[in-house]
Amino acid sequence: MAKQTAADLARKLIAKCPDAPARTLARDLHKKYPVIFPTIDRARSCVRRELGVNGKVTRKAPSPLHRKPRKPGQFCIPRGLHQIDPPVHLDNPGKWLVISDVHCPFHDRVALMTALDYGVAAGCEHVVIHGDFYDNPRLSRWDRPPGTLDPQKDLDIGRKILEQIAAAFPGRKIYKIGNHDAWYELYLAQNAPELANCKHFRIAKFLELDELGYEMIASKQEYSLGKLAMYHGHELPKGLTDPVNVARGVFLRVQEAALVGHWHRTSHHVETSARKGKIVATYSIGCLCYSSDTEVLTKRGFVKFPELLDGDLVAEYDPDTTTLNYHQPIAIQRFAYDGPMHRFESPRVDLMVTPEHKMLHVKDGQWFQGSAECVAKRHTLTVPVAGQFVGNNDGITADYARLLCWIITEGTIDTSGRGCRISIYQKKPHRVREIRALLMRLGIKTSHSIDNRNGVRQFRINSESSRAIVSVLNNDKTRIPRVLLNSRVGVLRAAYETLIAGDSSRTAKGSDYFATIHRGLTDDFQELCCKIGYSARVKDTVMFTKYAPDGARIFRCQVRKAAISKVLGKSVQAYVGDVYDITTDSGFFVVRRGGLVSISGNCNLKPSYAPVNKWNSGCAVIDVAEDGTYQVENKIILKGKVY
């Protein structure tokens, strides 16, 4: 074993206690090694030499252990655990392309390609992805939209885009973490805190940024491009308003030249300082996506407002007959709005509307209409949440609907071979008799057998009938076919009772619960309930069973057999953004917000609302000079063209 020198012992102790004063370290060395350090002064000289504070000679040879000289008794406060990362200054001269709020996989493909083509044509060497490149809907704490992709598929799509961006711009590539990107860290901290600090689960590793050549800037970390401060937008204080535009609202907060994304709008604002006459400009750039939290019920299911097509038929509610039917809306509007919003909440209602919005409520068995501002003053408030669907008389029969629902809940579809085979499984004797009688009424040929291990009876439907049924189901037993959902109310009630008999439970008080692992089936069941006059709220839970020891995600729909619901909470909230509306003949239609279905009315539009089409797409090109000064070209992208 090699003999340790005085310097080795001093370095070892310094590495163990890097913040301890030199005299304290010297006392410890003298006490432990009195032969090597006969006096405290000799030990202190050795320690000071290793710390680089023992004269000019030691400071000329830098060492990782070196630190600044400290006076005796000076405070030594350790670094806090939640310190924000130091600011990053990007001072590379040349042109930078800045894109923000791509929200992959919900990106606007044409707008994104147009922005990249414009950056290449403008001679940009460097690129900044200014936050929210990924949307991360599955990791959000908000209601997860139906039909969203799996996280791995989102990453695969995003990686292809990031690879092409990296190949197009040879200079520095910056990836700023936005609020949507940061949802990964929050999700990990809440659901797997033990893994949150593991290096293999860090967000840079998760997004594979190092492999793609991107430099990451953390969520709340400040950075600048030349002398221009860069914020995604979520770092700024809450309650940011834009009485003129977003850029002016940013100036009122930061009081310096800055560029933000986050708000999905292109704007700029210029101020002149009073004393030195210095010009300060702020900018906000547009997004490369479209999104909305509110959905409207159409003939093809619940659809986000921006995805409404001109030919879509919406579910219109008639307060005189309390019925639902599909009609062509008279108009579809979107308006910019800055003002108060009235929110109505309960376990089965979630509405947030403008003060002039038309609301429908019931009192003593009679319907009344009024603005949200007036209705909110009522002590008790009951609103409609469902209706009776008129539907098509030429749709499928009630027995055929029962068969489809038995297959959805208790059946399998096998198309692996040359033919097609559907099987239905059931153990309860009265349900077995019900299924046998149903198949006989429909004239469907079947064979059946009993599993002696558990007593489950299997009904096997022949290939010819199976092919016809599969065509109606669109070869997907995880969704209720639209031809069934758009049938008359009697057929829908038959389908409801069968679904409850298959994958549900009924309490002694008559409450029904429907459970499934498929989110799409949950959405269809919620629509079905609304059309037969029931309300259904969804709970997303994880259950641990012997078949799923690691936990399985279960969607449980709690059904309340009533078409109205009381509002338990009323509040007024400040709002800056876009509001939506469609105009119908009756003035009311079916919407869903926060996973809860309710009836909403038309809005009495006022000229103070500024009409807009959508959140605009955009990008920016910033030319940075050697001295840090810059020129900003803030562009709007519309239909594949840059303006």
Secondary structure as UniProt FT lines:
FT   HELIX           6..16
FT   TURN            18..19
FT   HELIX           22..32
FT   TURN            34..36
FT   HELIX           40..51
FT   HELIX           56..60
FT   TURN            64..65
FT   TURN            72..73
FT   TURN            81..82
FT   STRAND          88..90
FT   STRAND          94..99
FT   HELIX           109..121
FT   TURN            122..123
FT   STRAND          126..130
FT   HELIX           137..139
FT   TURN            146..147
FT   HELIX           151..168
FT   STRAND          173..176
FT   TURN            179..182
FT   HELIX           183..191
FT   HELIX           193..195
FT   TURN            196..197
FT   HELIX           199..201
FT   HELIX           203..206
FT   TURN            207..208
FT   HELIX           209..212
FT   STRAND          215..217
FT   TURN            219..220
FT   STRAND          223..225
FT   TURN            226..227
FT   STRAND          228..230
FT   TURN            234..235
FT   HELIX           246..254
FT   STRAND          258..260
FT   STRAND          267..272
FT   TURN            274..276
FT   STRAND          279..284
FT   STRAND          295..298
FT   TURN            299..300
FT   STRAND          301..304
FT   HELIX           305..307
FT   TURN            310..311
FT   STRAND          314..318
FT   TURN            319..322
FT   STRAND          323..327
FT   STRAND          331..346
FT   TURN            347..348
FT   STRAND          349..353
FT   TURN            355..356
FT   STRAND          357..363
FT   TURN            364..365
FT   STRAND          366..371
FT   HELIX           372..375
FT   TURN            376..377
FT   STRAND          382..384
FT   STRAND          388..389
FT   TURN            393..394
FT   HELIX           398..410
FT   STRAND          411..414
FT   STRAND          421..426
FT   HELIX           429..442
FT   STRAND          446..450
FT   TURN            452..454
FT   STRAND          457..461
FT   HELIX           463..473
FT   TURN            474..475
FT   TURN            477..478
FT   HELIX           482..485
FT   HELIX           489..502
FT   STRAND          504..506
FT   TURN            508..509
FT   STRAND          512..516
FT   HELIX           519..531
FT   STRAND          535..543
FT   TURN            549..550
FT   STRAND          552..560
FT   STRAND          564..566
FT   STRAND          569..583
FT   STRAND          588..593
FT   TURN            594..595
FT   STRAND          596..601
FT   TURN            607..608
FT   STRAND          610..611
FT   STRAND          617..624
FT   TURN            626..627
FT   STRAND          630..638
FT   TURN            639..640
FT   STRAND          641..642
//
